[in-house]
Structure formats: C-alpha cells, structure tokens
Amino acid sequence: MKRKINLYKENINKWEIIFPLIIIFISFYIITMPFSPFVETEIFVKQQKPFKESFTKIPEKELIIIYKVINNPMDITDIDCKAVLPIVYKNIVSLKDLPVKERKKKFIALILPSILIANYEIQKVREKLKKIQEKLDNNEELTYKEKEFLESLLEKYKAKSIPELLEKINTHKPSLIIAQAAIESGWGTSRFAVKANNLFGTWTFNKKYAYKIKAKKSNVYLKRYNSVLDAIRDYYYNVSVSWAYEKFRKVRLKTKDSLKLANYLDKYSILREKYVKRIKTVIKHNNLQQYDNCKLKFTYTGTK
C-alpha cells in the first residue's frame, strides 16, 4: 500500500512539469502564428493591396506643341482626324494658286490643329475654375496661386464671378471657326492672312500689335499675330468679351451645334443676316462638321 502511494505522487510530479510546458508552447504558437511566412492573414492582404494598385495607374498625357515655319502649301501637314498633330504654323502662305478643292483642304489643315489646341487650353482653364468654385462652396481657403489665377481672369474677361467666367471662357465646334476664318480670309488667300496671320479681319488701336495696313480716315490698324494659334486665341477672346456676342455666349451654354450658334453671330459682320446665311452655307457645302470630332495627338509621359 505504501508503494502505490509513492507511485501516485511520482505521477503528479511529472504532470506538474509537463502541463506548464504545454501552456508555454500554446501561448508561443498563438503569438507567432500571424508572422509565419506560410500563413496569409487579413493584415497581410491589406498591406499588399496598395502595392498592386500602383501598377494600374493611367499614364499622364502631355500636349507638346510643334511650331513650324512654312515656305509653300506643300509644307502643310495633312490631317488625320483621329490623331491631329499639334502643329502651330508661325506663318501663312498664300493658297490662291491651288485648285479649289486642294486649297480648302490645305486651309483646314493649316488652322484645325490650332483650333483644337485653343479648345484644349480653354477646357483646362474651365477645369481649374470649377475646382476653385468647389472649394469656395465648401468654405475651403484658396491658395495664393488660386487667388492670383482667379483675380487675373476676372480682370481680363471683365467678369464679376466664376459663373460669369465659365459663360465667357468656353469653346465651340471647329466647324464654326473654320467657316468664319474661310469667309474672312478667302480660304487663306487674303493679304491680311498672308502678311499678318490675320484670319478674321481683326483690327486694333494698339500699334504694338499692328501691321502697317491702316484703315482709311481712322487710327485703326490691321492686327498682326505671331502664329495661327495666336489668331485663334484672340478670336476666342473677342467673342468672349464683346457685348455683341452676349446672346451667342448664353446659347453656347445650351448647345454646341455650329448651325444653331451661327444665328447669333449676325453682329460679327455689317452683312448681318447675309453673313449668318453665308456661314451656314460654308459649313454645309464643305461638310465642315466632320471635323468637330477630331482629336489632338498627345504623348504619354508614363506613371507618376
């Protein structure tokens, strides 16, 4: 009987040693398990997610303008409507010696890239204005650059608010601009266009921007431009600020249809209604609306 009691005590002593070891082992396993290279936990998956997303970013697009001086009509690059090269012509050569069909084709190729570039520039300005308006609506403070940007535009466009700026700084379709330029420059044959890059018959009182051609019995001079793009930009500015096109600008917020918008350009010429009809005829007869969906060709700069 005495021997049995001793054996029982021995068994108890063994479990007193083994049991704590089991507890230590289980505790160690629970603590180290999330860090095991063979176990994919929820934390591990979440840490990996941003790393995978960084490879799906859309590349940034950059518009690189190509400035070009031409010596004859054959130097004008033909248009690929799906990817129009952003070429800005620094001078205009006379197209009068070309057959009518070829003359019109070259004239459109001469000015369409600059129209698309000007439209792109205006869209970028509009995007900035909308972001600034959004910040103001949310009572967020504008940065110094944003304030400076806004104030300069309000002054330049003689506006009192961002909504008024968005009404003035806006685009319309290339077909309307091409038609007006074709009428005013005789499809690139006028002396104004060839000598001063003046596509719209624009005049100025400022001699700094003037060409030597002067209006009779007046101090008004023909306006001179450094490129076709500058002529397009100034055309847009004139349409944006002149009281004569106030109705045009309001309608432009509702429609981009060139034929409809032409109805509100009667004050652009002393011909009034005859001028409006002429614009529409030029658009329709030359199927100019086919150029309204042309796209600029951008270069990709890769992810940032």
Secondary structure, DSSP 8 states (H G I E B T S, - for coil): -HHHHHHHHHHHHHHHHHHHHHHHHHHHHHHHGGG-TT---HHHHHHHHHHHHGGG---EEE---EEE--SSGGGS----TTSB--EEESS----TTS-HHHHHHHHHHHHHHHHHHHHHHHHHHHHHHHHHHHHHHTT----HHHHHHHHHHHHHTT-SSHHHHHHHS----HHHHHHHHHHHHTTTTSHHHHHH--SS--EES-GGGEEEEE-TTSS-EEE--SSHHHHHHHHHHHHHH-GGGHHHHHHHTT---HHHHGGG-GGGSTTTHHHHHHHHHHHHHTTGGGGTT--B--EEEE--
